[in-house]
Amino acid sequence: MKNINLLLLSLFILSFSLHAQEISFTFTANHTCIYAELDSVVVENLTQGGDTVLYYPDTVLTLFFTGIETAPFAGNAFSVSQNYPNPYSSKTQIDVFAPEEDEFTIKVFDITGRQVNTYKNILGRGMHNFVFNGGNSTNYVLTVNSTKFLQKILMIHTGTGEKQNASLLYKGIIPGEKSIKTSEKSNFVYNIGDNLEFTGYVNDDFETIVDAPTTNNDYVFDINNTNPSVPTAGIHVAGEDQIEWNWNTVEDATGYKYNTVDDYFTAADNGTSISYTQADLNCEIAYTLYVWAYNDCGVSTSVELSEITTDCPTITICGEETKIVDVTNSTTGDTWMDR
């Protein structure tokens, strides 16, 4: 019987090892519609709680999960965190949340099915922390059970410690209600199908993506990817034969175009300048200029600017003031003087 149980346990461990997986998320960003380096990515587990932060140039998050889930006891919050870090080289930690006081038994088995550690005690409600110092086995299975609950996790060991160094130590209860340490990937608890929230930051702008990934995924944050706002009129300066057009800066624009007709495709590029002087005009005539703001995402609608050139000059002939107006015939191109 003992040999049968050992065989079954070994088969379980092998099956468990085959189900142990890793999942990776890669993050990139476009800021105002062009590629930008991410300053940071905050990852929050909306299902289990807890978060972790990636800082550039670290933009890949790799998580390990086993596919072994808690037995479906409805209406309780019992949980066993995946050990962190995992894989580990010397020691690793495990958090056990007890929803109520109960007697818990924690056992650790090596790859051969040999039981290497046992912890048995009454645990009160709260989050309890354990530290496991791995021996020379590559994989360990840790089981946690009580009168109502059961959960198993696989711990992957990459070190070469001695057998006698394998130990499971109770470190005490963690203050707070089911608290999860933050800002360290090694402490981030994840199970397949958990709802995750990713927030990417570039130059104090950000975008949030919520997903429940089950496979490797590439996430692209489209941050501040919007067409620029419409420019607003500034204070124009008119002369007899010219107008200095002015408009206000559009914060999300990278340049401006202008045209005397409402047609962006034939408009002239004004670069980043918010002023344009239109010359060779006639005095006392109302003129219109259309201005657009653009960036890498697109172009705004136009703003219509209006201004009138100043009064035409006057001369005195025989004691009478005569206004001199140069008028150009738009059809023939002839110019004459009107008094």
Summary of the structure (lengths in Angstrom):
residues: 339
radius of gyration: 36.2
end to end distance: 123.1
largest distance: 133.5
contacts: 998
relative contact order: 0.15
helix: 8%
strand: 49%
